[in-house]
Amino acid sequence: MAADFNQFLEKDIEIIENALDKYLQCLSTDYKIVCDAMSYSVKNGGKRLRPVLVLEFCKVCGGDISKALPFACAIEMIHTYSLIHDDLPCMDDDDMRRGRPSCHIAFGEEYALLAGDALLTKAFEIATTSTASPDVTLRAIRELAQKSGVGGMIGGQVMDLLNEGKNTSLETLKEIHLLKTGALIECAATIGCIVANADEEKVQAAKTYAQSIGLAFQVMDDILDVTGDCELLGKPVGSDKNNEKSTYVSILGLEVSTEMVEKLTDFAKESLDVFENEAEFLKQLADSLKSREK
């Protein structure tokens, strides 16, 4: 079963990588440095969780993944732009990303900033190329804009900045991460359903699944910042403590945080019952995220 899961995951990722290569082709040598910075960051070893969710939820709802693929790539570009900007000195000031120099270290702050801006705008250009019906495309683009904007990911980033150095409550921490990390994950699952013309029951089940694995993903990040291997993570461990950031581990402790990941993963898998026997891959994906080492 694990071998089947890995094969399906690798197939999804291959489809996504090929599409990203196509979309990232640079049209002019005049601004090649920004194109290079975009490509460098997008191809910097990401898990491709969000685009995989787009394709897989489209599949379980009986949709055509070729119509969902532009949205899958658009979400990955928006996610990448957020990481580029997160790493900048005015934000988290991180010199490393996934074991390689951050975009602003490799290309300079000005080109990193522009690369992030370019990925954000490119994402919406790509989304318009979907062959889904105009109504479905418009609904999916609206979802993408809402979840990546101030009411979603950016709102979470703002809350995160405002709470730096403070003793943040557990509820506030959850709210931050449901927006900062979870919004795009929820967006990915929702758009997969939208493109497949799924009914509202399935859309809501997808949202519940995504919110649960998104929160579990962040709790796991906090755990790995304490217990992880810096070689595997591609960044130093202990940065949260050094930066005096409130985390699930600092608030709940390591044992309770680990239990929280287990419960959230189980809840995510239970939410997939509406899809009957079609969601085995998504259940295994949730399990894989709770046992990850990076």
ZIVEN-V270809 format. One record per backbone hydrogen bond with DSSP energy under -1.0 kcal/mol. CO is the residue of the C=O (numbers start at 1). NH is the residue of the N-H. If there is no record, write none. Layout:
co=CO nh=NH
co=CO nh=NH
This chain:
co=1 nh=5
co=2 nh=6
co=3 nh=7
co=4 nh=8
co=5 nh=9
co=6 nh=10
co=7 nh=11
co=8 nh=12
co=9 nh=13
co=10 nh=14
co=11 nh=15
co=12 nh=16
co=13 nh=17
co=14 nh=18
co=15 nh=19
co=16 nh=20
co=17 nh=21
co=18 nh=22
co=19 nh=23
co=20 nh=24
co=22 nh=25
co=29 nh=32
co=31 nh=35
co=32 nh=36
co=33 nh=37
co=34 nh=38
co=35 nh=39
co=36 nh=40
co=37 nh=41
co=38 nh=42
co=39 nh=43
co=41 nh=44
co=48 nh=52
co=49 nh=53
co=50 nh=54
co=51 nh=55
co=52 nh=56
co=53 nh=57
co=54 nh=58
co=55 nh=59
co=56 nh=60
co=57 nh=61
co=58 nh=63
co=59 nh=62
co=64 nh=67
co=65 nh=69
co=68 nh=72
co=69 nh=73
co=70 nh=74
co=71 nh=75
co=72 nh=76
co=73 nh=77
co=74 nh=78
co=75 nh=79
co=76 nh=80
co=77 nh=81
co=78 nh=82
co=79 nh=83
co=80 nh=84
co=81 nh=85
co=82 nh=86
co=83 nh=87
co=86 nh=92
co=87 nh=94
co=88 nh=91
co=88 nh=93
co=95 nh=102
co=97 nh=100
co=100 nh=97
co=102 nh=106
co=103 nh=107
co=104 nh=108
co=108 nh=112
co=109 nh=113
co=110 nh=114
co=111 nh=115
co=112 nh=116
co=113 nh=117
co=114 nh=118
co=115 nh=119
co=116 nh=120
co=117 nh=121
co=118 nh=122
co=119 nh=123
co=120 nh=124
co=121 nh=125
co=122 nh=126
co=123 nh=127
co=124 nh=128
co=126 nh=129
co=127 nh=130
co=133 nh=137
co=134 nh=138
co=135 nh=139
co=136 nh=140
co=137 nh=141
co=138 nh=142
co=139 nh=143
co=140 nh=144
co=141 nh=145
co=142 nh=146
co=143 nh=147
co=144 nh=148
co=145 nh=149
co=147 nh=153
co=149 nh=152
co=149 nh=154
co=149 nh=155
co=152 nh=156
co=153 nh=157
co=154 nh=158
co=155 nh=159
co=156 nh=160
co=157 nh=161
co=158 nh=162
co=159 nh=163
co=161 nh=164
co=163 nh=166
co=166 nh=168
co=169 nh=173
co=170 nh=174
co=171 nh=175
co=172 nh=176
co=173 nh=177
co=174 nh=178
co=175 nh=179
co=176 nh=180
co=177 nh=181
co=177 nh=182
co=182 nh=186
co=183 nh=187
co=184 nh=188
co=185 nh=189
co=186 nh=190
co=187 nh=191
co=188 nh=192
co=189 nh=193
co=190 nh=194
co=191 nh=195
co=193 nh=198
co=194 nh=197
co=199 nh=203
co=200 nh=204
co=201 nh=205
co=202 nh=206
co=203 nh=207
co=204 nh=208
co=205 nh=209
co=206 nh=210
co=207 nh=211
co=208 nh=212
co=209 nh=213
co=210 nh=214
co=211 nh=215
co=212 nh=216
co=213 nh=217
co=214 nh=218
co=215 nh=219
co=216 nh=220
co=217 nh=221
co=218 nh=222
co=219 nh=223
co=220 nh=224
co=221 nh=225
co=223 nh=226
co=223 nh=227
co=224 nh=228
co=225 nh=238
co=229 nh=233
co=230 nh=234
co=234 nh=99
co=238 nh=242
co=239 nh=243
co=240 nh=245
co=241 nh=244
co=247 nh=251
co=248 nh=252
co=249 nh=253
co=253 nh=257
co=254 nh=258
co=255 nh=259
co=256 nh=260
co=257 nh=261
co=258 nh=262
co=259 nh=263
co=260 nh=264
co=261 nh=265
co=262 nh=266
co=263 nh=267
co=264 nh=268
co=265 nh=269
co=266 nh=270
co=267 nh=271
co=269 nh=272
co=270 nh=273
co=272 nh=275
co=273 nh=276
co=275 nh=278
co=279 nh=283
co=280 nh=284
co=281 nh=285
co=282 nh=286
co=283 nh=287
co=284 nh=288
co=285 nh=289
co=286 nh=290
